Every structure is written in C-alpha cells, then in structure tokens.
Amino acid sequence: MVTVSDLGSAASVAQPAPARRRPSLRRISGGLALVVLAASAAVAWFAVRAYRAAEEVQHARRVHLLPAIDAVNSIRRAAVDQESGLRGFLLTADAGFLRPYESGLVAEGVALTQLEVSLADSYPELYALVAPAETALRSWRDEIAIPEIELVRDGRRASAIAKVQTGEGMRLFDEVRETVEHVANAIEAEREESRAALVDRIDRLFTVSIGGALVAAGAAVAMWTISRRNVAGPLGRLSGAATAVAEGRLDTRIPVGGPREIVEVARAVEQMRVQLLGELRQAFSSGMVEAEEAERSRLAGELHDDPIQVLTSAQWQLEALLPGLDGATAERAGAVAASLNEVQARLRTLMFRLHPPGLDDEGLQIALDDLLADTFEGTEVQIGLEVDLPADFDDQVTTLLFRIAAEAIRNVRKHAAASTVHVSVRSTGDGVQCRVVDDGVGSGDESLPSGPHGISISRALAGAAGGWWHRAGRPGRGTVVTCWLPLSRPAEAALEVGDDGVGDACDDGVSRLR
C-alpha cells in the first residue's frame, strides 16, 4: 500500500509492487517456434520411416519376388517343352522333335540361375524349396528322358515304348510338376504378403501425413489462440483504453496483461494517466472554480439589487399613472409596463443561471429540481430526477456539475421536442457521473454549430476539471448526454497493487482517489 498526499505527484510517488514474472514476447514466440519445430520434426521422422519401409517392400517385390515368379514360370514351361519333345521323338523317331526338349533344357538352366540370384541371399527359405524341384527334374531326365532318347537313337524304339508303358516316367514327371508348383505357390504367397506389407506401409504413410496435417493445424490454432490471448487481446484492450484516455476519458483505467513488454507499456501509460489526472485535479482545486463562482454570485447579486429593483420601481410608477391617462396613451403605457415586467423576468432567469440561489443552501437535488420545473413549465414533458450523492459532497464539483447539467437540460427544452427527460447523478467513488436522457428527435455531434457554444463550453469545463463529456444521439431515438467529473479536493490516495501490477482499489477501473 502506497499513500499519496499530493494528487499532482500521485503517479510519480506510487510505485507498483513487484508482480509475478510474466513471459516476454520473445519467450512466447520462441516457445511456439520450438513446439512447431518439434512437431514438424516428429512428423518428418515418422514420414521418412514409413516411406523407407514402403520403399524397401517395393524394392523387394521389384528386384526379387517378381523375377523369381517369372523364373518359376519359365521352369514350368521348360519342363513341359522337354516332356513334349521327348514324347514326339519316341512316337516318330524324328530328331526334329528334340528341339523343344533341348531348348527347354537351356531355359531351365537360365531359370534356375535366376532363382538363385533372386532368392539365395534375400529369401533363403524360399530358395531352399528350389533344390527338390531341381532334383526332381534331374531324376526325370537321368532315369527317363536320356535312356529313352538313347534307345530310340540305337534303333530300339520298341524297348523305349515299353519303358514308357511302365508308367515310371509319368510318375517322375508328376513329381516335377508338384515340386515346381510348390515353389511357385510359396513365392506367390510371399508376394501377396509383401503386397499386404506395402499396403500397410502406405496406410501408415497416409496416417502419418494426416497426423502431420492435424498437428500443423493444431499448432496453427494453438499459435493463433495463444497470440490472441497473450498478444492481440492485451494490445487491443491497451489500445482501446489509451484511445479513451487520449479522447479525455481520464477515468479509464489502463488494463495490464499479456507479455512483459506489453505490461511495461501499459504501466507507463497508466502512470502518465494518473499523473495527468492528478495535475488536472490539483489545478481544478487551486481556486479557479471558487473565483469564477464568486464573480457569478456577485453579478447575480448586483442584478437583483440594482437593475431589477430599478425596473421594478419604474414599472410600479408607470402602473400608478395609468388611471389618469386617456385610452391610447394608457394602452401604450400598459405595453411599456408589460415590457418592463418581461425584462425583469429575463433578468431573474439570467440571475438564476449565473448562480442558482438554492444551490449553496439546499444542495444539488433541489437546484436541479427547481431548474427542471422552471425550464419545462407550461409543457407536458415528463420529468425524472435521481440524485445519489453523499451529504458532504464536494462543493466545487457540485457547482460545476450543475452548470453542465443545466446546459444539457436547456438544450432539451430548445431543440429535442422530447416528451420525457430524465436526469441522474451518482457517485462513482472517485468522482461523479451525470446523465441527461431524452426521447426527442435525437442528433449527434455533427449537428452542433461551429465555434463557441454552450455544449463546447460544457465539454471544455469537464476536460479542464480532469473529467470528460460525451453526447450520443440517433435520429428519432433521443439523445444521451453523459459527463464524469473527478473529486476536486485533495485527499489521500491509495494504490493497491495486485497481481497485474496496477492499482486494484478502483471499482470501475481507476485507482481509487478518495
């Protein structure tokens, strides 16, 4: 708690207590960058791993399994060619039928070599199945094909046919078919498994990509939310409050929040606002209003004691002469007497405006009530008045507030064509707020005349006292005039510093100055 006895030095004396440490813009932006970088690195790592796994599966299929399947198919065709050539040669003894046998034998050797290249290192379990097929092929040739060919070439074709009829050749060739088919089925199963693995890797890659997109979107949303909450939001509130202060609403407390840099700027602006408000209050309380009101009271007294008395005496004397005057002269004299009476009424109104007699003795509520009754006398305007001020409220503020409210009330009478007018005055703790509301034609500041006039003087008076004056209206919806004036008398000021580093003692956002 810091006690300030001089309002003019309130901002320079009151020093905020140390508040909790706030993160800086650099730390916030750096943290967000690290989060995004870590998320991006994780997504990239998973994506690379999934891509490499898919590439490995694709490479194995392309380099090993597909050539192995082609080689097995070649072995199957080579075996059939050899068996067909052998049967043709046995039936015709024509050596031309051995060409398919011989070409099949060459193709078989090439295919076996291809299987060794494709499977021996990468798929040894599959290559192990090739050996039985190769053994079956060799047994069929050694035990059946070669002996039968030699028998036919030796002219013993009948012996060769007899050997065929034993069925041994058919049994061995069926064994060849079975072993080759077993190899083909095993390789095909491995290819299907690799295809499923490739699909799985592609699915993982797609999932990682979707996850990366979601992470990026989440990071973007998080960055937007954090920047809005910690940067854009505090800056917007600071800008709005600073604009209000620049427009003269010195009761607007500068909000403190966000990163450390914004907090420091907000505290500096708040300190300047409090200092300016204190200086204006000090100037306002220096006797300016008392001197002006004393002069206005003196002028009102002189009007009452001299010109009004002289005019009243002249009216009475003229009215005393009326019975002795002829008709035309009496009529003119009566008109003069009526003019004298009107001049007296206007001088009394001017005297009331200079200094209402009941303001000092009976208070603001009675003075405003009299003003409203006098202003709207003879009209059907409904009047409302609410005054909620302490009994010992500051006299200087009361006088200035009456002058500003009176100007707004007279403008309603002159220009608003209203059916109702409501005046409210209430204490705000560190000042007083007055509102004059009507339901008339409504107009904004653009309808005001240029140059000095009652409204411009009201705004200037409120600003000079450290307060503000505002007029809002919409065509056909009435006008609202609002002003706020700070307490003018010096008093002890308490600035209680909270977690945000700014005085929390004020209910409506201003450091409490009592």
SEMAR-132354 format. One record per residue (C-alpha): residue in three letters; x, y, z; residue number from 1. Coordinates in Angstrom, 3 decimals. Layout:
REM SEMAR-132354
  residu        xx        yy        zz  num
     ALA         X         Y         Z  NUM
...
REM end
This chain:
REM SEMAR-132354
  residu        xx        yy        zz  num
     MET     0.000     0.000     0.000    1
     VAL     1.409     3.392    -1.012    2
     THR    -0.133     6.560     0.437    3
     VAL    -0.100     9.681    -1.707    4
     SER    -0.951    13.029    -0.113    5
     ASP    -0.479    15.191    -3.155    6
     LEU    -2.617    14.331    -6.203    7
     GLY    -0.285    16.170    -8.511    8
     SER     2.508    13.735    -7.645    9
     ALA     0.375    10.591    -7.331   10
     ALA     1.838     8.894   -10.378   11
     SER     5.425     9.768    -9.530   12
     VAL     5.175     8.582    -5.899   13
     ALA     3.051     5.476    -6.307   14
     GLN     5.295     2.648    -7.407   15
     PRO     3.768    -0.742    -8.190   16
     ALA     4.893    -3.614    -6.040   17
     PRO     6.737    -6.432    -7.748   18
     ALA     4.217    -8.587    -9.610   19
     ARG     4.526   -12.134   -10.765   20
     ARG     7.035   -12.567   -13.574   21
     ARG     5.374   -12.527   -16.969   22
     PRO     6.694   -14.196   -20.102   23
     SER     8.126   -11.919   -22.762   24
     LEU     7.082   -11.802   -26.391   25
     ARG    10.414   -13.366   -27.297   26
     ARG     9.819   -16.251   -24.908   27
     ILE     6.264   -16.813   -26.157   28
     SER     7.279   -16.717   -29.814   29
     GLY    10.310   -18.899   -29.092   30
     GLY     8.178   -21.457   -27.256   31
     LEU     5.684   -21.582   -30.098   32
     ALA     8.506   -21.975   -32.608   33
     LEU    10.002   -24.850   -30.587   34
     VAL     6.629   -26.590   -30.371   35
     VAL     6.067   -26.260   -34.110   36
     LEU     9.641   -27.357   -34.826   37
     ALA     9.363   -30.419   -32.573   38
     ALA     6.021   -31.398   -34.077   39
     SER     7.378   -30.934   -37.592   40
     ALA    10.498   -32.980   -36.784   41
     ALA     8.412   -35.808   -35.302   42
     VAL     6.094   -35.871   -38.292   43
     ALA     9.038   -35.788   -40.697   44
     TRP    10.775   -38.632   -38.833   45
     PHE     7.708   -40.859   -38.917   46
     ALA     7.033   -39.968   -42.531   47
     VAL    10.610   -40.819   -43.558   48
     ARG    10.482   -44.124   -41.721   49
     ALA     7.164   -45.045   -43.299   50
     TYR     8.421   -44.027   -46.736   51
     ARG    11.621   -46.024   -46.367   52
     ALA     9.710   -49.090   -45.202   53
     ALA     7.384   -48.830   -48.179   54
     GLU    10.380   -48.354   -50.484   55
     GLU    12.071   -51.440   -49.065   56
     VAL     8.984   -53.570   -49.610   57
     GLN     8.563   -52.206   -53.115   58
     HIS    12.234   -52.863   -53.873   59
     ALA    11.986   -56.458   -52.642   60
     ARG     8.978   -57.082   -54.813   61
     ARG    10.544   -55.483   -57.860   62
     VAL    14.075   -56.938   -57.591   63
     HIS    13.471   -60.371   -56.032   64
     LEU     9.937   -61.711   -55.990   65
     LEU     8.681   -60.716   -59.431   66
     PRO    11.810   -62.077   -61.238   67
     ALA    11.540   -65.274   -59.134   68
     ILE     7.930   -65.787   -60.216   69
     ASP     8.954   -65.312   -63.861   70
     ALA    11.783   -67.852   -63.383   71
     VAL     9.408   -70.437   -61.867   72
     ASN     7.023   -69.979   -64.780   73
     SER     9.965   -70.447   -67.145   74
     ILE    10.888   -73.713   -65.377   75
     ARG     7.292   -74.879   -65.665   76
     ARG     7.253   -74.169   -69.410   77
     ALA    10.732   -75.691   -69.895   78
     ALA     9.628   -78.927   -68.212   79
     VAL     6.554   -79.159   -70.395   80
     ASP     8.643   -78.460   -73.524   81
     GLN    11.112   -81.184   -72.572   82
     GLU     8.370   -83.736   -71.903   83
     SER     6.511   -82.856   -75.149   84
     GLY     9.686   -83.075   -77.251   85
     LEU    10.546   -86.435   -75.709   86
     ARG     7.100   -87.891   -76.462   87
     GLY     7.215   -86.650   -80.073   88
     PHE    10.638   -88.135   -80.637   89
     LEU     9.517   -91.504   -79.212   90
     LEU     6.493   -91.615   -81.480   91
     THR     8.200   -90.521   -84.722   92
     ALA    11.905   -91.105   -84.162   93
     ASP    12.253   -87.715   -85.846   94
     ALA    15.196   -85.822   -84.337   95
     GLY    13.394   -82.543   -85.071   96
     PHE    11.081   -83.180   -82.148   97
     LEU    14.069   -82.963   -79.783   98
     ARG    14.493   -79.237   -80.434   99
     PRO    11.801   -78.291   -77.837  100
     TYR    13.490   -80.705   -75.445  101
     GLU    16.865   -79.093   -75.943  102
     SER    15.576   -75.507   -75.805  103
     GLY    13.619   -76.379   -72.635  104
     LEU    16.780   -77.738   -71.074  105
     VAL    18.591   -74.442   -71.764  106
     ALA    15.646   -72.358   -70.460  107
     GLU    15.580   -74.495   -67.315  108
     GLY    19.224   -73.730   -66.592  109
     VAL    18.681   -69.984   -67.104  110
     ALA    15.628   -70.000   -64.867  111
     LEU    17.427   -71.885   -62.094  112
     THR    20.233   -69.346   -62.227  113
     GLN    17.696   -66.508   -61.993  114
     LEU    16.090   -68.143   -58.954  115
     GLU    19.479   -68.366   -57.264  116
     VAL    20.174   -64.679   -57.946  117
     SER    16.710   -63.574   -56.778  118
     LEU    16.241   -65.763   -53.706  119
     ALA    19.509   -67.150   -52.396  120
     ASP    20.505   -64.047   -50.348  121
     SER    17.198   -62.245   -49.727  122
     TYR    14.837   -65.191   -49.324  123
     PRO    16.903   -68.274   -48.369  124
     GLU    13.821   -70.091   -47.043  125
     LEU    12.237   -69.827   -50.485  126
     TYR    15.432   -70.775   -52.289  127
     ALA    15.601   -73.931   -50.197  128
     LEU    12.415   -75.096   -51.958  129
     VAL    14.134   -74.899   -55.371  130
     ALA    16.507   -77.762   -54.630  131
     PRO    13.771   -80.506   -54.534  132
     ALA    12.364   -79.241   -57.842  133
     GLU    15.824   -79.226   -59.401  134
     THR    16.442   -82.780   -58.078  135
     ALA    13.114   -83.968   -59.484  136
     LEU    13.953   -82.523   -62.902  137
     ARG    17.373   -84.142   -62.883  138
     SER    15.933   -87.529   -61.812  139
     TRP    13.334   -87.418   -64.584  140
     ARG    15.975   -86.688   -67.217  141
     ASP    18.528   -89.148   -65.870  142
     GLU    16.122   -92.050   -65.331  143
     ILE    13.597   -91.495   -68.121  144
     ALA    14.352   -88.900   -70.805  145
     ILE    18.015   -89.659   -71.566  146
     PRO    17.651   -93.503   -71.581  147
     GLU    14.575   -93.350   -73.819  148
     ILE    16.328   -90.991   -76.284  149
     GLU    19.341   -93.325   -76.437  150
     LEU    17.106   -96.395   -77.047  151
     VAL    15.387   -94.677   -79.988  152
     ARG    18.722   -93.480   -81.411  153
     ASP    20.047   -97.101   -81.123  154
     GLY    17.060   -98.338   -83.146  155
     ARG    15.371   -99.968   -80.185  156
     ARG    12.253   -97.830   -80.310  157
     ALA    10.079  -100.764   -79.123  158
     SER    12.150  -101.011   -75.937  159
     ALA    11.744   -97.281   -75.403  160
     ILE     7.961   -97.522   -75.801  161
     ALA     7.894  -100.462   -73.442  162
     LYS     9.754   -98.353   -70.880  163
     VAL     7.161   -95.619   -71.276  164
     GLN     4.372   -98.100   -70.692  165
     THR     5.756   -98.942   -67.278  166
     GLY     4.457   -95.554   -66.041  167
     GLU     7.678   -94.652   -64.211  168
     GLY     8.257   -91.669   -66.453  169
     MET     4.783   -90.303   -65.746  170
     ARG     5.326   -90.693   -62.016  171
     LEU     8.614   -88.827   -62.031  172
     PHE     7.258   -86.018   -64.231  173
     ASP     4.285   -85.618   -61.882  174
     GLU     6.802   -85.214   -59.105  175
     VAL     8.483   -82.499   -61.151  176
     ARG     5.158   -80.719   -61.564  177
     GLU     4.428   -80.951   -57.844  178
     THR     7.788   -79.601   -56.677  179
     VAL     7.789   -76.757   -59.202  180
     GLU     4.205   -75.873   -58.283  181
     HIS     5.171   -75.881   -54.615  182
     VAL     7.949   -73.372   -55.322  183
     ALA     5.569   -71.204   -57.360  184
     ASN     2.927   -71.234   -54.601  185
     ALA     5.468   -70.306   -51.933  186
     ILE     6.805   -67.394   -53.970  187
     GLU     3.263   -66.199   -54.764  188
     ALA     2.366   -66.349   -51.076  189
     GLU     5.431   -64.265   -50.253  190
     ARG     4.470   -61.778   -52.955  191
     GLU     0.956   -61.457   -51.510  192
     GLU     2.429   -60.953   -48.080  193
     SER     4.755   -58.275   -49.416  194
     ARG     1.828   -56.608   -51.162  195
     ALA    -0.083   -56.537   -47.882  196
     ALA     3.028   -55.118   -46.183  197
     LEU     3.304   -52.474   -48.882  198
     VAL    -0.341   -51.514   -48.417  199
     ASP     0.247   -51.355   -44.673  200
     ARG     3.279   -49.085   -45.135  201
     ILE     1.313   -46.859   -47.497  202
     ASP    -1.519   -46.703   -44.967  203
     ARG     0.969   -45.763   -42.282  204
     LEU     2.470   -43.106   -44.505  205
     PHE    -1.001   -41.748   -45.193  206
     THR    -1.823   -41.845   -41.484  207
     VAL     1.392   -40.029   -40.652  208
     SER     0.614   -37.432   -43.321  209
     ILE    -2.863   -36.908   -41.922  210
     GLY    -1.389   -36.773   -38.433  211
     GLY     1.147   -34.233   -39.588  212
     ALA    -1.570   -32.122   -41.133  213
     LEU    -3.567   -32.326   -37.903  214
     VAL    -0.503   -31.460   -35.852  215
     ALA     0.214   -28.497   -38.131  216
     ALA    -3.416   -27.389   -37.904  217
     GLY    -3.356   -27.824   -34.132  218
     ALA    -0.128   -25.873   -33.888  219
     ALA    -1.612   -23.114   -36.036  220
     VAL    -4.743   -22.990   -33.865  221
     ALA    -2.608   -23.020   -30.724  222
     MET    -0.429   -20.224   -32.072  223
     TRP    -3.494   -18.207   -33.042  224
     THR    -5.137   -18.789   -29.650  225
     ILE    -2.014   -18.042   -27.656  226
     SER    -1.157   -14.964   -29.718  227
     ARG    -4.715   -13.697   -29.463  228
     ARG    -4.905   -14.304   -25.720  229
     ASN    -1.400   -13.158   -24.854  230
     VAL    -0.635   -10.588   -27.553  231
     ALA    -3.552    -9.413   -29.699  232
     GLY    -6.054    -9.351   -26.814  233
     PRO    -3.896    -7.312   -24.402  234
     LEU    -2.810    -4.997   -27.229  235
     GLY    -6.439    -4.435   -28.268  236
     ARG    -7.512    -3.645   -24.711  237
     LEU    -4.499    -1.401   -24.204  238
     SER    -5.211     0.422   -27.469  239
     GLY    -8.889     0.925   -26.620  240
     ALA    -8.131     2.243   -23.139  241
     ALA    -5.326     4.501   -24.384  242
     THR    -7.630     5.898   -27.090  243
     ALA   -10.291     6.639   -24.456  244
     VAL    -7.727     8.457   -22.315  245
     ALA    -6.495    10.403   -25.344  246
     GLU   -10.093    11.472   -26.001  247
     GLY   -10.301    12.901   -22.494  248
     ARG   -11.837     9.999   -20.535  249
     LEU    -9.219    10.072   -17.829  250
     ASP   -11.279     7.769   -15.612  251
     THR   -10.480     4.884   -17.965  252
     ARG    -8.007     2.572   -16.256  253
     ILE    -5.290     1.145   -18.478  254
     PRO    -5.579    -2.663   -18.337  255
     VAL    -2.411    -4.609   -17.670  256
     GLY    -1.933    -8.079   -19.088  257
     GLY    -0.024   -10.145   -21.601  258
     PRO     3.721   -10.429   -22.195  259
     ARG     6.204    -8.403   -20.205  260
     GLU     6.746    -5.815   -22.960  261
     ILE     3.021    -5.029   -23.176  262
     VAL     2.774    -4.914   -19.374  263
     GLU     5.605    -2.382   -19.213  264
     VAL     3.954    -0.166   -21.837  265
     ALA     0.575    -0.425   -20.079  266
     ARG     2.097     0.522   -16.733  267
     ALA     3.852     3.505   -18.280  268
     VAL     0.606     4.715   -19.893  269
     GLU    -1.281     4.156   -16.619  270
     GLN     1.351     6.116   -14.744  271
     MET     1.025     9.019   -17.193  272
     ARG    -2.777     8.883   -16.903  273
     VAL    -2.684     9.006   -13.093  274
     GLN    -0.137    11.808   -13.177  275
     LEU    -2.194    13.843   -15.662  276
     LEU    -5.354    13.260   -13.669  277
     GLY    -3.614    14.378   -10.513  278
     GLU    -2.285    17.541   -12.123  279
     LEU    -5.702    18.421   -13.519  280
     ARG    -7.303    17.833   -10.139  281
     GLN    -4.674    19.958    -8.477  282
     ALA    -5.284    22.777   -10.960  283
     PHE    -9.040    22.385   -10.557  284
     SER    -8.766    22.624    -6.787  285
     SER    -6.498    25.684    -6.892  286
     GLY    -9.347    28.214    -6.589  287
     MET   -10.331    28.631   -10.229  288
     VAL   -13.913    27.483    -9.737  289
     GLU   -14.343    29.319    -6.439  290
     ALA   -13.160    32.588    -8.018  291
     GLU   -15.440    32.161   -11.043  292
     GLU   -18.435    31.249    -8.890  293
     ALA   -17.761    34.183    -6.570  294
     GLU   -17.813    36.507    -9.591  295
     ARG   -21.023    34.919   -10.896  296
     SER   -22.618    35.257    -7.437  297
     ARG   -21.549    38.904    -7.279  298
     LEU   -23.056    39.608   -10.718  299
     ALA   -26.286    37.829    -9.749  300
     GLY   -26.464    39.933    -6.551  301
     GLU   -25.879    43.151    -8.458  302
     LEU   -28.614    42.224   -10.935  303
     HIS   -31.005    41.651    -8.064  304
     ASP   -30.034    44.724    -6.064  305
     ASP   -29.714    47.304    -8.825  306
     PRO   -31.183    46.785   -12.324  307
     ILE   -34.096    44.587   -11.253  308
     GLN   -35.007    46.930    -8.383  309
     VAL   -34.870    49.982   -10.684  310
     LEU   -37.019    48.245   -13.306  311
     THR   -39.498    47.123   -10.668  312
     SER   -39.797    50.681    -9.313  313
     ALA   -40.264    52.099   -12.817  314
     GLN   -42.967    49.522   -13.552  315
     TRP   -44.859    50.369   -10.365  316
     GLN   -44.666    54.112   -11.043  317
     LEU   -45.874    53.650   -14.600  318
     GLU   -48.757    51.425   -13.470  319
     ALA   -49.716    54.114   -10.889  320
     LEU   -50.060    56.694   -13.704  321
     LEU   -52.254    54.500   -15.905  322
     PRO   -55.627    55.508   -14.338  323
     GLY   -55.027    59.196   -15.217  324
     LEU   -54.126    58.618   -18.865  325
     ASP   -56.501    58.650   -21.847  326
     GLY   -57.231    55.451   -23.802  327
     ALA   -54.480    55.459   -26.436  328
     THR   -51.832    56.743   -24.057  329
     ALA   -52.882    54.272   -21.356  330
     GLU   -52.626    51.425   -23.860  331
     ARG   -49.096    52.402   -24.837  332
     ALA   -48.098    52.882   -21.216  333
     GLY   -49.523    49.420   -20.372  334
     ALA   -47.417    47.889   -23.152  335
     VAL   -44.345    49.578   -21.739  336
     ALA   -45.185    48.267   -18.255  337
     ALA   -45.580    44.757   -19.695  338
     SER   -42.176    45.067   -21.425  339
     LEU   -40.618    46.160   -18.151  340
     ASN   -42.098    43.076   -16.482  341
     GLU   -40.704    40.811   -19.254  342
     VAL   -37.253    42.387   -18.871  343
     GLN   -37.402    41.701   -15.137  344
     ALA   -38.319    38.056   -15.769  345
     ARG   -35.431    37.615   -18.184  346
     LEU   -33.003    39.275   -15.790  347
     ARG   -34.187    36.951   -12.997  348
     THR   -33.633    33.954   -15.325  349
     LEU   -30.141    35.231   -16.115  350
     MET   -29.523    35.720   -12.390  351
     PHE   -30.610    32.112   -11.747  352
     ARG   -28.289    30.843   -14.461  353
     LEU   -25.371    32.836   -13.097  354
     HIS   -25.840    31.415    -9.610  355
     PRO   -28.973    29.477    -8.514  356
     PRO   -29.945    30.735    -5.044  357
     GLY   -30.743    27.261    -3.669  358
     LEU   -27.534    25.509    -4.798  359
     ASP   -25.437    26.623    -1.821  360
     ASP   -28.128    26.326     0.830  361
     GLU   -30.351    23.436    -0.307  362
     GLY   -28.000    21.321    -2.446  363
     LEU   -27.785    19.947    -5.977  364
     GLN   -31.030    17.961    -5.974  365
     ILE   -33.215    20.963    -5.034  366
     ALA   -31.367    23.184    -7.514  367
     LEU   -31.846    20.699   -10.351  368
     ASP   -35.483    20.124    -9.385  369
     ASP   -36.137    23.868    -9.497  370
     LEU   -34.292    24.146   -12.812  371
     LEU   -36.321    21.325   -14.385  372
     ALA   -39.613    22.752   -13.113  373
     ASP   -38.771    26.223   -14.357  374
     THR   -37.404    25.030   -17.722  375
     PHE   -40.381    22.842   -18.627  376
     GLU   -43.091    24.962   -17.036  377
     GLY   -46.168    25.089   -19.260  378
     THR   -45.187    21.924   -21.210  379
     GLU   -46.339    18.302   -20.970  380
     VAL   -42.807    16.947   -20.690  381
     GLN   -42.486    14.235   -18.034  382
     ILE   -39.563    14.924   -15.733  383
     GLY   -37.418    12.404   -13.840  384
     LEU   -34.625    13.208   -11.404  385
     GLU   -32.351    10.903    -9.390  386
     VAL   -29.519    12.244    -7.253  387
     ASP   -27.427     9.835    -5.192  388
     LEU   -24.594    11.793    -3.595  389
     PRO   -23.181    11.951    -0.066  390
     ALA   -24.422    14.817     2.058  391
     ASP   -20.924    16.345     2.280  392
     PHE   -20.139    16.040    -1.413  393
     ASP   -17.527    18.409    -2.809  394
     ASP   -18.968    21.901    -3.380  395
     GLN   -16.735    22.725    -6.344  396
     VAL   -17.733    19.573    -8.225  397
     THR   -21.406    20.188    -7.336  398
     THR   -21.302    23.705    -8.788  399
     LEU   -19.558    22.648   -11.989  400
     LEU   -21.857    19.647   -12.375  401
     PHE   -24.927    21.879   -12.054  402
     ARG   -23.684    24.167   -14.797  403
     ILE   -23.040    21.272   -17.194  404
     ALA   -26.373    19.597   -16.407  405
     ALA   -28.231    22.898   -16.758  406
     GLU   -26.829    23.405   -20.241  407
     ALA   -27.958    19.909   -21.292  408
     ILE   -31.431    20.462   -19.801  409
     ARG   -31.881    23.795   -21.588  410
     ASN   -30.831    22.135   -24.883  411
     VAL   -33.548    19.536   -24.398  412
     ARG   -36.093    22.331   -23.954  413
     LYS   -34.862    24.229   -27.010  414
     HIS   -34.091    21.524   -29.556  415
     ALA   -35.181    18.000   -28.581  416
     ALA   -39.012    18.215   -28.839  417
     ALA   -38.994    15.483   -26.199  418
     SER   -41.897    14.055   -24.218  419
     THR   -39.718    12.812   -21.339  420
     VAL   -36.403    13.861   -19.841  421
     HIS   -34.552    12.050   -17.090  422
     VAL   -31.591    13.379   -15.118  423
     SER   -29.467    11.088   -12.941  424
     VAL   -26.475    11.946   -10.783  425
     ARG   -24.499     9.282    -8.921  426
     SER   -21.192     8.987    -7.154  427
     THR   -18.543     6.709    -8.673  428
     GLY   -16.301     6.733    -5.608  429
     ASP   -13.566     8.849    -7.131  430
     GLY   -15.909    11.216    -8.922  431
     VAL   -19.475    11.790   -10.003  432
     GLN   -21.338    10.909   -13.180  433
     CYS   -24.306    12.810   -14.596  434
     ARG   -26.643    11.631   -17.400  435
     VAL   -29.345    13.649   -19.133  436
     VAL   -31.529    11.400   -21.287  437
     ASP   -34.412    12.479   -23.521  438
     ASP   -36.627    10.781   -26.108  439
     GLY   -36.625    13.627   -28.574  440
     VAL   -35.556    13.941   -32.201  441
     GLY   -32.001    12.877   -31.442  442
     SER   -28.808    14.161   -33.023  443
     GLY   -25.075    13.601   -32.846  444
     ASP   -22.109    15.935   -32.594  445
     GLU   -22.252    16.571   -36.334  446
     SER   -25.367    18.725   -35.733  447
     LEU   -23.552    21.061   -33.342  448
     PRO   -22.725    24.570   -34.543  449
     SER   -19.105    25.552   -35.033  450
     GLY   -17.368    27.937   -32.709  451
     PRO   -18.041    28.557   -29.000  452
     HIS   -21.448    27.447   -27.733  453
     GLY   -22.965    26.003   -24.576  454
     ILE   -22.103    22.408   -25.426  455
     SER   -18.499    23.172   -26.347  456
     ILE   -18.162    25.114   -23.104  457
     SER   -19.549    22.119   -21.163  458
     ARG   -17.030    19.809   -22.796  459
     ALA   -14.201    22.245   -22.075  460
     LEU   -15.279    22.650   -18.419  461
     ALA   -15.376    18.882   -17.894  462
     GLY   -11.981    18.432   -19.540  463
     ALA   -10.416    21.236   -17.535  464
     ALA   -11.620    19.544   -14.346  465
     GLY    -9.951    16.283   -15.360  466
     GLY   -13.227    14.654   -16.468  467
     TRP   -14.992    14.052   -19.748  468
     TRP   -18.207    14.966   -21.547  469
     HIS   -19.938    12.844   -24.199  470
     ARG   -23.056    13.313   -26.314  471
     ALA   -24.703    10.436   -28.215  472
     GLY   -27.885    10.541   -30.246  473
     ARG   -29.677     8.828   -33.103  474
     PRO   -32.353    10.462   -35.240  475
     GLY   -35.762     9.706   -33.774  476
     ARG   -34.336     7.893   -30.742  477
     GLY   -33.367    10.722   -28.423  478
     THR   -30.081    11.969   -27.041  479
     VAL   -27.931    10.970   -24.069  480
     VAL   -25.507    13.476   -22.549  481
     THR   -23.034    11.962   -20.078  482
     CYS   -20.251    13.609   -18.130  483
     TRP   -17.901    12.485   -15.402  484
     LEU   -16.025    14.775   -13.026  485
     PRO   -13.356    13.717   -10.548  486
     LEU   -13.365    14.808    -6.940  487
     SER   -11.588    18.126    -6.767  488
     ARG   -10.468    18.240    -3.151  489
     PRO    -7.042    16.762    -2.335  490
     ALA    -7.298    13.579    -0.340  491
     GLU    -5.273    10.542     0.471  492
     ALA    -4.890     8.246    -2.479  493
     ALA    -4.319     4.544    -2.156  494
     LEU    -2.917     2.462    -4.947  495
     GLU    -3.156    -1.194    -4.052  496
     VAL    -1.026    -3.187    -6.408  497
     GLY    -2.351    -6.592    -7.392  498
     ASP    -1.039    -9.436    -9.461  499
     ASP    -1.295    -7.400   -12.626  500
     GLY     0.890    -4.659   -11.217  501
     VAL    -1.762    -1.917   -11.357  502
     GLY    -3.961    -0.400    -8.657  503
     ASP    -6.949    -2.620    -7.884  504
     ALA    -8.643    -0.271    -5.439  505
     CYS   -10.965     1.273    -8.023  506
     ASP   -14.253    -0.424    -8.819  507
     ASP   -14.640     0.953   -12.331  508
     GLY   -11.016     0.818   -13.427  509
     VAL    -9.491     3.973   -11.878  510
     SER    -7.038     3.897    -8.997  511
     ARG    -9.148     4.857    -6.019  512
     LEU    -8.532     8.507    -5.107  513
     ARG   -10.580     9.456    -2.086  514
REM end
